[in-house]
């Protein structure tokens, strides 16, 4: 049985095309700039090339290698039908994260992390179900019999729920993979993921602890251009994994026939 599973995993990796990352593009986007030297985390030492005018500089060869490993994990997860959640609450990454969620169908958090999203998912699911039910009632005209003031309050509640739960409304269980922009900002999300055994990928700046996540991507986590570039790579990995999954599913159906 273990041999069959190992063979299946090897076949899955072969079906998933490995994405190549351009170190030149990372450099142009400013991904190599870290924080001030005095603000660094010594655990990031292996990912740093040196410093310039008091600013740490990332070794982009290592950034490229780590990013490619993370992208491979993302594509593999999609290929296997895993649930993926992207957390990008920084204003520099929100729009891009929402674009990715719309194009790939993954769950996304761009407002703020709600404690218990992973560790107390049944309670979160109740809020998701409430949002679904209220939107259904609104579109069906169920609330037409309510007073104008009551309808205004209902619409405000729908807006509130949509803001916090709309991005994860497609989650039916806790995610299998958590992708985080700025791990220092989202420590609660990462701790919850660790408690539940969820695999984590995170963009890690020079002032952070790379050991917090399973797949650290060492780079600037503040520059909009750099974040957009890496999020574009992540989108490509998600789409590549989905194409591989469709191909594998079609092949399985053909074999069954």
N, C-alpha and C positions, 0 to 999 in steps of 0.2 A: 504493500500500500504506500509506504514511504517512497519507494522507488518510482511509483507512478506519479506521485505528487511532485517529486523532484523533476521528473521528465516533463510534466506539464508546465512547471515554473520556467524551465529552460526554454521550452517552446514559446512561452509567453514573452520572454525577453527577446527572442529572435524576431517575433512579430512586431515588437515595439521599436520603431526607428529611433536611434539615439540622436539627440539634438546637439549640434556643435555650437558652442558659445564663442563669440569674437572678443578677445581681450582688447582689441583696438576700439571696439564699440563701447566696452566698459570704461576704457580710459577717456574716450570722448564725452561720455555721459557724466564723468566726475565720480565714478564709483570708487576710485582709489583714495579719496580724501577721508581720513578718519577724524576723530576729535582732537582737541588739544592734548599734548603729551601728558600733561598733569592729570588729565581725566581718564587715562586709559585703564583697562583691566589687564593685569599681567597674563591672564589666561589666553589673551588674544595674541600674545607674542609671536607664536608660530605663523600667524597669518599676516604679519606686518613686514614690509620691506625696509622701512626706515622712517625718517622724519624730515620735514622741511619747514623751516620757520616756525617751529613749535607745534606742527601738526603731524600726526602720524599718517603714513602712507601705506596703503594695503599692497600686498604682493598679489597683483592681478592674475598671475599664473595659478596661484592657489585658489583665488576667488573663482576663476574659470572652472577649475577642476571640481571644486565643491558644488558650484552651481549645476554643472553637468550631472553630477551624482544625484542632486535633488530633483532635477528635471526627469532623470531616468526613473526615479522612484514615483514621481507624479504620474508619468505615462503608464508605468506598470500598474499602479493602483487603479487608474481609470480602466485599463484593459481588463482588470479582474473584477470590475463592477463595484469598487469600493466607494464609500461616501467621503467626499472631500469638503472641508470647510476652510474658507479663506478669511482671515481676520486682518483688516486694513483700515483702522480707525484714524490714522494720520491724514490730515487734510491733503497732503501731497499725493496720497495714494488712493483716496476714496473714489474719485471719478473713474479711474482706470480699473479699480477692483469691481465696481458696479458694471462696467462695460464687459469685463471678463465673465462675470456671473451671468449676464444676459446672453452672451454668445455661447457659453459652454454648459450652462445649466447647473453649475455648482452652487452650494450655499455660501453666503457671504455675510460678514458683520462689518459695517462701516460706521455705525453710530457710536456705540460703546459696548464693551463686553458685559453681559449680564451674568453675575455670579450664579453658578448652578446650571449654566447652559449645557455642560457636559456631565457634571456630577449629580445634578438633579433634573435630568432631562424630562422625566414624566411631568413635572410641574411646568416646564417650559412648553411642552407639547400641549398642555391645556390652553395656554395663551395663544398658541398657533391655531388650535382648533376653534377658539373663540373668534379670532380674526377671520378665519375662513367662513364661519357661520354668519358673522355680522355682515361681511361683504356679500354673501349670498342673499341675505335678507334685504340688504340695501338695493341690490340689482333687481330683485323680484318685486319690489314695491311693498314689501311687508311693513315697512316703517311709515307708509303713507298715512296710516290711521293715527300716528302719534302727533302730538302738538309740534309747532314749529320750534319751540325751545328744546323739546325733547330730541327732535331730529338733529338739531345743531350739536347737542351734547353727544349724540350717537356718532355723528360724523367726526367729531373731535377725537372720540375714543378709537375709532377706526384708524384715523391718521396716526395716533400715538402708537397703536399696536403695529401698524404697518412700518413705522419708523424703526421700531426695535425688533420686530419678528418677521417682517416681510422678506428679508433676505435669507432667512432660514426656514421659511414656510414649507420647503420641499424636503426637509429632514424628517424622516420617520423613526430614526434612531440616532445614537451618538455617532459622530464621524469616525471614520477609520484613519483619516489623515488630516492633520491640522497644519495649515500654512499661515505663518505669522509675519507681518511687516512690523519691525521694531520690537524685539523680544523684551526690552526693558519696560516698554509701555504696556505690554500685554502679559505680565507675569502671572496674573490670576488665570488666564486662559491656559497658559502652558502648564501650570501646576495641576489644573483640573484634568488636562489631557494626560499628564503623567500618572495621576491617580487611577485613571481608567484604562491605562495601557494604550493610549492613542499615539500613533507615530507623529512626530513633530518636525516641521521644517521651518526655519526662521532666518530672516535677514538680521545679521549681527554686526553692530558697529564696534569700534575699537574700545568703547567704554562698557561693553557687555560681557557676559559669561557664555562662551560658545557651548559649554557643557549642559546648558539648560535645554537644548534641543538635540534631536537625533541627527538632523542634517543641517548644520550651520552654513549660512551663505555669508562669508565675511566681506562687508562692503559698507559704503556710506548709506545710512538709512534715512537721510534728511533731504537729499537732492531729488527734486521731482523728476528730472530727466533720467537719473540713474534708476529710480524706483520704477518709472514707466518702462524702461528698457527691460528690467528683470521681470516685471509683471507680463510684458509681452512674451518673453521666453516661457513663462509659466503657462500663458494661454496657448502657445504652440504645443507645449507638452500635453496639456489637457486635450486638445483637439487631436493630436497624434494618437494618444491613448484611446480616444473614443473611436477613431477610424479603425484601429487595430482590433478593438472590441467588436465592432460591427462585422469586420472581416472574419474574425474567429467564430462569431455566432452564426454567420451565414454558412461557413464551412461545416460547422457541427450539424446544422439542419440538413445540408446536402448529404453528409455522411449517414444521417439517420434515415433519409429517404433511399 
